[in-house]
Amino acid sequence: MAATRKKTTAARATRRVDDNPPLTAAERRELERRIKDADDPRRYLLVSATLPWFSLYYEIQEDAWLIDDPRRATLFKRRAAATAIRELMKPGVFVVPCTVDARGKLVLSSIAGRKVGKLRLAVLPEWRKKKKVRKKK
């Protein structure tokens, strides 16, 4: 008697590999964390306030201090990064939180009037401040 062969089914059509497989729970959490981090307007500045009318803001690219002008200072996204840089500097340097607008520019009102220790921060150079005009009597 002849051996009977098992009928083989036609090879299953290979599943089309999905270009965008569903995200795992860990990937979704990481994506949400990154989106939240990107939308956060908080930044951090390094400030040395030595006198009440005189503040120095650190710019890391030039390794220089800017006098009373925080707009060109380095804005750190993470407080831990700003603190790590501060630890490498002299005593008297503070990490100051601030906010940025939608374009990523520093909002001066977020640090105006803020105190570091006992000293109030200066946010505009003295020569740019408008002088009050006194009225003659």
C-alpha positions in Angstrom: 0.0 0.0 0.0 1.3 3.4 -0.9 2.0 5.8 1.9 -0.3 8.7 1.9 1.2 12.1 2.2 -0.2 14.6 4.5 -1.7 17.5 2.8 0.3 20.6 3.4 -1.5 23.8 3.6 -0.3 26.5 1.4 2.3 28.6 3.1 0.5 31.2 5.1 0.7 34.6 3.7 3.4 36.3 5.7 2.0 39.1 7.9 2.8 42.5 6.6 5.2 43.9 9.1 3.5 47.0 10.5 5.7 50.1 9.9 4.5 51.6 13.2 3.9 48.9 15.7 2.0 49.9 18.8 4.0 51.5 21.5 4.7 49.6 24.7 3.6 51.1 28.0 7.2 52.0 28.8 7.6 53.8 25.5 4.4 55.7 26.0 5.5 56.9 29.4 8.8 58.0 28.1 7.2 59.8 25.2 4.8 61.6 27.5 7.6 62.5 29.8 9.6 64.0 26.9 6.6 66.0 25.6 5.9 67.4 29.1 9.6 68.3 29.5 9.7 70.1 26.1 6.5 72.1 27.0 7.9 73.1 30.4 8.7 76.9 30.3 11.0 76.7 33.4 14.7 77.4 33.0 17.6 78.1 35.4 20.2 80.8 35.4 23.5 81.1 37.3 23.7 84.4 39.1 26.3 86.1 41.3 24.7 88.9 43.2 27.4 90.8 45.0 25.8 94.2 45.5 22.2 95.3 45.6 22.4 97.1 42.3 24.8 94.8 40.6 24.2 91.2 39.3 26.4 89.0 37.2 24.8 86.4 34.9 26.8 83.5 33.6 27.2 82.7 29.9 28.7 79.2 29.5 29.7 79.5 25.8 32.1 82.3 26.4 32.9 81.4 30.0 32.0 85.0 30.9 29.8 86.9 33.3 27.3 89.4 31.9 26.6 92.5 34.0 22.9 93.1 34.8 21.8 91.6 31.5 20.3 88.1 31.8 18.9 88.0 28.3 22.2 86.7 26.9 23.0 84.4 29.8 22.9 80.6 29.5 19.5 79.1 30.3 19.7 75.7 31.7 16.8 73.3 31.0 17.6 71.1 34.1 18.3 72.3 37.6 20.7 69.5 38.1 22.9 70.7 35.2 22.9 74.2 36.6 23.8 73.0 40.0 26.6 70.8 38.7 28.1 73.8 36.9 27.6 76.0 40.0 29.6 73.5 42.1 32.6 74.1 39.9 32.5 77.9 40.6 33.3 80.2 43.4 31.1 80.5 46.4 28.3 83.1 46.1 26.8 81.7 42.8 23.1 80.9 42.9 20.8 78.9 40.7 17.8 81.1 39.9 14.6 79.7 38.3 13.0 81.7 35.5 10.6 81.2 32.7 10.8 81.5 28.9 8.1 82.5 26.3 6.9 80.4 23.4 10.0 81.4 21.4 12.4 80.3 24.1 13.3 83.9 25.1 13.8 84.8 28.8 10.8 86.6 30.4 12.4 89.4 32.4 9.4 89.8 34.6 10.0 86.2 35.9 13.2 87.3 37.7 12.5 91.0 38.2 12.3 91.7 41.9 13.6 88.3 42.8 16.0 88.1 45.7 19.1 86.0 46.0 20.1 85.7 49.6 19.4 89.2 50.9 20.1 91.0 47.6 17.6 91.9 44.9 18.6 90.9 41.3 19.4 93.6 38.8 17.9 92.7 35.4 18.9 95.6 33.1 22.2 97.3 32.7 22.3 100.7 34.5 23.0 102.6 31.3 19.8 101.2 29.7 17.5 102.2 32.5 15.4 105.2 31.7 16.2 108.1 33.9 13.5 109.9 35.7 13.0 113.4 34.6 12.6 115.7 37.5 10.1 118.5 37.2 11.3 122.0 38.0 9.3 123.8 40.6 
